[in-house]
Amino acid sequence: MAKTTPSPAHAPIAERRSHSFSHHGVTVTDDYAWLRDPAYPEVKDKAVLNYLAAENDWFAGRMAAQTPLIDTLFTEMRARIKEADRSVPQKDGDFLYWIEFAEGAEYKTWWRRPVAAGDDATADQLVLDEAVLAEGLDYFKLGAISVSNDGRLLAFAVDDDGSERFVARIKVIATSEMLPDAIPETLSALIWTSDDSALVYARVNDQWRTDTVLLHRLGTDVSTDQVLFHEADDGFRVGVGLSASERWLVISTGDHETGETRLVPAADPTAPQILVRERQTGIEYDVDVYDRADGSEPVLYIHTNDTHENFRLATAPLSAPDTWTTLIDGSDAFYLTGFDLFRDFYVVEGRVRGLDQIEVRYYDDPARIEPITFPETSYEAGLGDNPEWSTDCLRLTYESMISPATIYDYHVADRTLDVLKIQEIPSGYDASLYATQRLEIEARDGTLVPVSIMARKDRLTAGAGPAPLYLYGYGAYGIAISPGFSTGRLSLVDRGMVFAIAHIRGGDDLGRRWYKDGKLDKRLNTFNDFVDVARGLVERGITAAGQIAISGGSAGGELMGAVINSNPDLWGAVVAHVPFVDVLNTMLDETLPLTPGEWPEWGNPIEDSKAFHLIQAYSPYDQVRTQDYPPLMVTAGLNDPRVTYWEPAKWVAKLRAAKTDSNELLFKTNMGAGHGGKSGRFESLKETAEEFAFILWQLKLTNGQ
């Protein structure tokens, strides 16, 4: 449809069809509402498909001239990946487990070896080959994967179109025989009962909400699966897991601010359930069970925000599960993010001023606290895969913006760290060429917002002058953006760009208050923080207005939409992946998969007039105006259940009609994928190369590619 180098005048122009609705005395017009196919999740409307195809053709045509740059970026990013690679084996029961990538493979293989076999590679057993499962598919994603307690069977779940509706299957590991059992519509972990005769899982309903926990007995028709728990509240989602000792099934339900947990023996999943504490609006908690070695009454460990927003750790006897006694008090300084129980000790994780902390503590000596320390002042660290209840060694992960991912074993008794693996970069990497900084920039209300920066050292020296800068942000759901390592990022930094992460409110980088100060009626703080960080970086001479590329996905895409409406002149290039931009319409439609569960995050504009007016005032789609906009690249997934395809489609259509500039506006829909884009490690890398090529092109940094 599009020429190789079409003029901006030939960009697809979506038809405007008059449509309006009213809430709280306000009439809202939505001339692009027709882009939502009424048959969704199937998309069959020819006009809709034709428009998406036209945009894809336009994207391909406009990006065609950047193909050499895309290829160059992809080649160098791929060269930084060790293609034939394997994870560090980890013991779980009688076996050591690991994963491998073969040279050139898009998908991994899962392996194990009996511990008794030692280093005898002839004893290696193939557990699962993702490439075989993905053969002939445009999209493949492995979901839950779980080996039976006796090591004989493997349960695994597959999504083959990006819709995140997984089908669970069971295979005999030794023979690769597939059992006839097929459990559709799963969206949870797959938990084996103690005798391996059944699986416990959570099912997704027609509205893509996990509302029911079921028991599937092997060899029976899935239609006869027994309901163990059903959640009646449309805003809550259900999950299922195992306690650390694997003796208890943990059934949890909740939304973004309220939780409730039940326990039932894994050996008897249909037994009466133990409700830990009835739900109370605004109180979150999660539970694990400490099963004493002497067989005396188990103790519950509860991580909760009931007395302090930064959470406390409490205990309770199993016989009185709602009688909570504080073990670790909540603290303004220490944000307690979680805990893990082991037979002889437990581990607490948290953050202080946004930096990860890990502490080993002891059941019999509450005063004994052993922090695990790391060498850098800005980093990301946490527990890795630690499947065994009885262990004297902890698997840890560590990285920073300039330190590649490192796997450690921490020996608890002597408090020493052993390096097991450092991420290998085949094309070479010299950390001494790079520097990282942690800045604090004052927002307009006086709040200091942390910013993590990484660049070549010569770009951060005094007198270096303003540099083009890539600024990333998210700012929602209490999700912190850690200052981790990225090999792909080097393709921008080595071309002279500075890379920065704005740790804005809405995430929980600095604790639960940081999250609360960016949600509901304080949502504007998130957008203001991002803009003020950019301005602060300009004022410090690190970059210049118009030389800042920004990127965000999903709720981070909402951020992109808000800040290009409010401050278009700051940005030289903008990338919005699967952006949540039609906020008002989505929050007004309780039939959509996520909406009821999202009201605690954004507000309920159906019932709350103030929420309606606030959301309308910042919703990127509703606030598109007649003005110049920066160059913009937008992506969507046709099968995306999280941010439906029509949100970015409508937004792009409205922007095309309103904007007064000739800057690029490109929109690509993955017609066979969902929220995460294409599957496969190299296919997804190609999409990163496209994004970076667009940014370099728009910032005029493509000389010499």
N, C-alpha and C positions, 0 to 999 in steps of 0.2 A: 504493500500500500504506500509506503514511504520511499522516497528516493534515498540514495546513499547520503547526500548532503542536502536535505530539504531546508527550505527557509523557514524561519519561525512562523510565518503566516500560514504554513501548512500543517501546523500542529493540530491534532484531533480536537474538535470542539464538540463537547457533549450537548445534546439537545436539552433545552430547558422545558420542563413540564410543570405547570402550575400545581403546587401542593402546599397546603398550610394546615396548621393545627393550633389549638389554644390550650393553655394551662395557666391557672392563677391569673386570669384576666389578660394574659399576654398572647398575642397571635404570632406564631413563628412561621415564616415561609421557608420551604425546602424544595427548591426547583429540581434537585437532583435525587430526590427520594426514589425515583424509578430505578436507580442503579442497584437497588436491593432486589434481587430476584425473590419473588414470593415463595418459590419452591425450595429456597435454601433449607437444608445444607446442599441440596442439588442446585446447580446453576445451569439452567437450560434456556433462559430467555435470550433470543437471538440478538436483540438490540444491546443487551448487556454484554454478551460475549463479543459482539462486533466492536463495541467501544474498547473493551479491554485489549482485544487483538490490535486495534488501531494504535493504542498507546504503546503496546509492546513493539510494534513495527517502528513507531516514532523513536522509541528508546534505542532500538537496534540501529536505526539510520543515523541518529545523532552521535551515537557512541562509536560508529564504524571507524571514524578517523582516529580514534584512540586505541584501536585494536593493537597496534605495535606496543603501545605503552602498557596496555592490559597484559599482553603476553610477557613483556619484560618483567612487570611486577609479579605476575604469577610464577614465572620461572625463578626469580630470586627468592620469593617467599617459599616456594616448594623446596628450593635448595637448602633452606634453613631447617627443614624437617628431616629427621632421620627416618627414612622410609621403611627400612627393615629394622623394626624396633620391638622391644618387649618390656613389659612392666616388671617390677621387682616381685618375685614370687612371695606369696603370703600363705602361711600355714593356717588351715581351717580343718580341724579334726585330723583325719588320717591322710590328708592330701595337702600338697602345695599347689596353689592356683595362680595363674598369670594370664595375661593377654598378649597377643602378638599382632604386629602388622607385617605383612610381606612387602617386598619391594614393589612399589606401584599400586598396592592394593588400596581401594577406597574404604574397605571395611575390615574389621579385625577378626581374629580367631581366638577362641577361649580354650585354655589348656589346663591340665593338671598332671601331677605325678604323685604316686604314693610316697609318703614321707619315708617309709621303710626302704624305698629304692635308692635313696641317697642321690648321687649325681648321675645315675644311670639314665641317660636320655632315651634309651630304648623303651623305658617304661612310661614315656609320655603318652597321655591320652587326650585326644581331641574331644572337647566338651561341646563346642558349638562353632560353626563356621558361618559368620554373617554373610560372606560373599555368596555362598550357596543359597541362602535364604533370599538375598537381594537380587538374584539373577533374574533378568528380564523386567525388573521393576524400575520405574522412573524415580521412585522414592522408597526409602527403607529406613526404619528406625527401630532399634531394639529397645524395648521398655524394661519391665521387670525381668529379672533372671534369678532363679533360686534352685539350688541343689537339695535333694531330699536328705533327711538326716542320716540315712544309711548309705548315701553317696551313689545310689543306683540310678536315680531319675533326675531329669532336669526339667523344670518348668520355666517357660520363657514367653514373652509377649511381643507381638510385632504390629507396628503401624505401617501400612504400605501406601498411604496417600497423604499423610500430613494432618489428618483430621483428629489425631490423638484419641482414636477409638481403637484400642489394641485388641488383638485376638490372642489368647493364651493357648499354648500347646504344651504337650509333655512328650519327652523322648527318653528312651533307654540309652544311657550314655555309652555303655560298652558296645552296643550293636547299631546305634543310630536309628533304631526302630522308633517310628512315631506312633504313639498311642492314639486311639480314635478320639479321645477327648479334645474338644475345641470349645473354649470359653470366650464368647464374643463380648464386646462392649466393656472391656476391663480398663481401669485407669487407676492402678494401685500396685502396691507390692503383692507378690504371690507368696503366701505363707503356708508352709507344710505343717500339718498337725504332727504331734510327737511320734505317731506310729506310721507316718507317711501314707496313710490311706486316703487322705483328702487334702484339698487346698482351700485356704481362706483368702478371699479377695473382695475388692469393692467394685461395684458395677456403675457405669455411667448411664444416666437415663437419657431420654430423648432431648432434653435441654442441656446435655453435656455437663450434668452435675452428678458427682458421686454421692449417692444418697443411701446406698444399701450395701451391707456387708453380708456375703453369702458363704456357704460351705458347699464345695463341690467334692463329692466322693468319686474317686477314680472309677471309670467304667460305667457311670450312670449318665442318663440324659441330662444335659445342662438345665433343661426346663424344670427339673425336679430339685435343683439346688435349694438348700434350706437357708432361709433368711435368718441371720443371727442378730442383725440390728438394722433398723430403718430410721432414717432421719426425716422428720416431717417438715422441718423448717427449710424453705427453699433457699435461704441465704447461707445455710451451713453446708459444708462438705465433709465427707467421711473418709477416714483413712484407717489402715490396719497395719500393725507391725508386731515384732516380737520383743520381749524384754531382753536385757543383756544376757541373762542366763538361759534364755530360750525356753523357759518353763511357762511363760505367760503370753497370751495374745493380748495386745494393747489396741483397743478400738477407740479411736479419737474422732471427735466431730467439732466443728467450729467455723467461725468466719474470721474477719480481720481483727476482731477485738474481743471475742468471747470463745471459750473452749470448754469441753467436757470429755471425760475419759472413763472408759470401762475396762475391766480386766476379766479374763476368763482363762482357765488352765488350757495350755496348748494340747494337753493329753485328753481333754474332754471339752471340746469347743462348744457343745450345746448345753453345758452346765449353766446354772444361774450366774449372771454377770455381776461383778462387783462395781458399783458406781462409786467412783472416788469422791466426787463432789458435784452436786447439781450445778448446772450452768448459771452464771450470774453475769449480766451484761457488763462488759468492760473488763472482766477477769479472765485472763488466759492462764493456762497451766498445762504442763506436760509431765508425764510420770514414767518412772522405771521402778523395777522391783529388785531389791537386794535380798537374794536368797542366801541365808546363812549356811555356812558349811556344816554346822552342827545340827541342822534340821529344825532349829527353833523358828518361831514365827517370823515370816518375811517382813521387811521394812520397805515402805514406799518412800521414794525420793521424788520430791515435787518441785519443779521449777515454775515459779509463778510471780505475777505482778500485782498480787492482791494488796500488799502493804507498801510497795515501792515500785514506781514505774520502770526502774532499771532491774527489776526482778530480785527475788530472794530464792534461796534453796531451803526447803523444809523437808521434814520427815514425818511419817505417820505409820502406826502399826497397821497391818493388813486388816485386822479385826475392827479398826476404827479409822477407815481411810480418810475421813473428812476432818480428823483432828490433827492439825498441822502444827508442828513445832519447828521454829526457825533453827536452821543449822548455819546458814550464811546470810547475814542481813543484807537487805538492799542498800545500795550506795550511790550517791551522786557521782562519785569518782570512778567506780568500777561498774561497768555495764556487763551483767552476768548473762551471757548469750546462750549457755547450755552446759550440759554435764554428761559424762559417760561413766557407767559403773563397771567395775571389774571385781573379781573375787576378793583380792587383797587390798585394793585401793580404789579410789575414784578420781576422775579428772574433771576439772572445772575450766571452762573456756569463757573468755570475755574480752572487753576492750577498755583501754584507758586512753582517753583523748584520741580515739579512733585507731589505736594500734593494738593488734591482737595479743592476748595474754593466755598462757596455758599454765595451769597449776595442778600438781599431783597432791592429793590429800588422802587421809587415812581414817578408816572407820573407827578405830580404837583410840585415836589420838587427834581430836579436832584441832588442837593447836599446832599440829605439824603440817606446815604448808611448804611445798617445794616448787617454786616457779621454774619454768624452763626458759632460759634466756637465749637471745639471738644477737648476732653481732651488729646489725644495721639499725639505724634510727627510724627507718620507714620500711615496712615489709608486710607480707601476708603469711600467716602461719596457722596451722591447725592440725587436728588429728586426721590421720589418713584412715585406711581400712584396717580395723582391729576387730576381727570377727570372734576371737576366742575369749571366753569368760575368764579362764585361768591363764594368766600371762604375766611375765615379769619384764616385758619389753613392749614399747609403744611405737607404732609406725606414725611418723609425722611428715607433713609437707611444709615446704618453705619456699618463698621466692620474694623478690622485690622488683622494682621497675627496671633495675639494671642487673639483677642476679637471676639467672635461669632457675627453673623449678628444680628443687632438690628434695630427695626422699631420704629421711633419716630413720634410724632405729634409736629410740631413747631407752637406755637401760635404767630402769627405775631404781634399783638397789644402789648403784654407784653414781647415778645422776650424770651419765655421759651420753654424748651423741655420736653415733657412727653414721657416716655418709654412705648410703647404699647406691645412690644414683644421682647424677647431675644431668639435667637436660642437655643433650648433645646437639650442637648446631653444625652440621657437616660443612657448610660453606664458610664457617669461621665466625668467631665473635670475640672481640676484645673488650671486656668490660671497662678497661681503663680509659677508653675513648669517650665514655658516657658519664653523665652525672645526673643525680636526682635530688630534688629539693622538696621540702614540705613547707608551703607558705600558708599564711592566714591573711585573708583579704576581708576588709570590713564591708558588710552589706549596708544598705541604706538605713536600716533600723539599728545599726551599731553592732550587730552580731558578727563575730569573726568566723568566716567560712574557710575551712581547710581546702587547700589545693595541692595535689601531688603533681610534680613536674618532672619530666625526663627529656634529655636532649644530649646532643654532642657537647662535650665540655666547652668547646670554643663558642658555642651559642649562648652559654650561661655565664660567661666571664664579663667583668665590668667593661663597658664600652663597646660591647658586641653589637649593640643597636637592635632595633625591632626585627623580629623574625616572623615568618608565617607560622601559625600555631593551629594545632588540632585540639579542640576542647570537647571532651566527652562528659555527658551527664545523664543521670537517670532520675533520682529523686522521688521515689514512690514506694509504697508497701513496706516500708522499713527495711529495704534492701540496701545494704552497704556496698559501695564499689571499692574494692580493695586495690591497693597499689601493687598489682602483680606484674608479671613479666609477659611480654608478647614478642614473638619473633616477627610477626607481620608488621608490627609497629615500626620496626627498623627501616622499612622501605620508605616511610615518611621522614623519620628522624635523620637518616643518612642523606636525604635530599635537602637538609637544612631546616626542617620543621622542628618546632618544639611540640611535645605531646603533653597534654594536661588533663587531669581528672578533677572536676569540681565536685567536692563532697557536700552537696547542697542538702538543705532540709527536705524532709520527705523520705530520705533514707535514714537508717539508724546508725550512721557512722559514728556519731558522738553520743549515742545512747537513745533511750526511748523517747525522751523529750524532743530530741532532734527530729525524730519521725513524726511525732504529734504536731510539731510546729510547721509541718508541710502538708498536712492533710485537712480534709473537710473545710471549715471556714478559714483556715490558715494556708490554703493551697497556694495563694499568690506568692508566699515567701519562697517557694521552690523556684518559680520563674524569676523573681527579683534577684535571688541569690546568684543564679546562673549569669544573668546580665551583669550584675555587679562584680562578679569574679572576672568576667571578660573586660569590663572597664578597668578594674584594678590591675590586670595584667598589661593593659595599654598604658596606664598611668606609670607603671614601674618600668616601662620601656622594653618589656619583653616581647611585645607584639604591637600591632597597629590595627586600628579599625579598618575593616574591609579586607584584612589579611588573616582573619580567623575563620577556620573551617570548623563546623560543629556537627555532631552526630549523636543520635539517640534512637532507641528502638522501643516499640510498644508504648508504655507510659513515658519513656524517654522520647518517643516520637511526638507525644503530646507536648512535651517540653519544647521540642523543636518548633512545633506549630505556634505555640504561644509567643516565643521570643522573636520569631520572624514577623509576627503581627506587631509586636510592641517596639522592636528595635531593629528594623531591617538593615539599617546602614552599617551595623557592627560586623555583619557576617559576609565573608567572601565566597563561601560555599556551604551548603546545608545538605545533610543526608538524613532522611527519616525512614527508618525500617519499620514495616508493619505498624504505622503510627496510630495510636489511640486518639484520634482527632475529632470524632463526631460524638463528643462526650455527652452533650445534652440529650440527643436522640437515643443514645444507647442506655443512659441511666433512666430514661422515661419508658423503656421497653422491658418490662419484667419477664417477657417470654424469651429473651436472649439468654444464652448459656450463663454468662457471668454476672448479669445485672443484680439480682437480689443479694448475692454475696459481696458485691462491690459497694453497696450503699454505705457500710461503715467507713469505707475509704474516701468516697467522694461526696456522700450525702444522697438523700432520697428526694429528687425534685418532684416526684409524684405527690408526695404528702407535705413536703416542706417548701413553702414559698421562698424562704431565704436561700435554701439550697438551689432552687430553680434559678433564681436571679444570679447567684454567684457563678454557677456553672455556665450559664449563658454568657456571662461577662468575660469568661476566659476560654471557653471551648474554641479551639482553633478554627473549626469549620464555621461556627457561628460568627466568629470575629474577623473572617476574611474581609478585607476592605480594599477600596480603590487606592492603590499606592504602588510604588516600586517594591519588588521583592528580590531577595538575593537568589543566585542560582540554586536550584533545588532538585535533588534526586530522591524519589520516593519508591518504596517497594511494598508489595503485598503478596499474600498467599491465598490462592483461591479457596483452599480447604481449611483456612485458619479458623479454629473455633474460638480463639481468644480475642483477636481483633479482626472482625469480619472484613472481607475484601472490600465491601462497599464504603467503609470509612475512608481509607486513602483515595479510593476512586472518586467519591463525591468531593473530597477536599481538593484534589487536583483539578477536577472539572470546574469547581467554583473559583479556584485561583486563576485558571486560564482566562476566565471571563472577566476577572476583576483587576488583575495586575496591569500596571502601566509601563512596564519595562520590556526589554527584549532579551532578558536573561534566560538561560536554559531552565526548563521545567520538564523533567523526565520522569516517567512512571513505568515501572515494570511489575507485572503480576506473574508470579510463579504459578503456572496453571496446574501443576501436579504436586504442590507442596503446601505447607502450612506455616505456622508461626515462626519456625526456625529457619526458613529458606530451604535450599537444596540439601539433601543428605549426602554422605560420603565426604571424606576429609579433603579431597582435592576439588570436588565440585563446589563445596562451600568456600574453599579458598579462592576459587575463581570469582565468586561474588564479592569477596573482600578486595580482590584486585580491581574489579569494576568500580567499587566505591572509591578506592584510593586514586584510580585514574581520573575519575570525575573531579575529585578535589584538586589534584595537581593541575589538571586542565584549567579549572576555573581560577585557580590562584596563579596561573601562568608560570608554573614550575616544571614544565614538561621539556624544556630544552635538554637535549641529550638523553631524555627519558630516564 
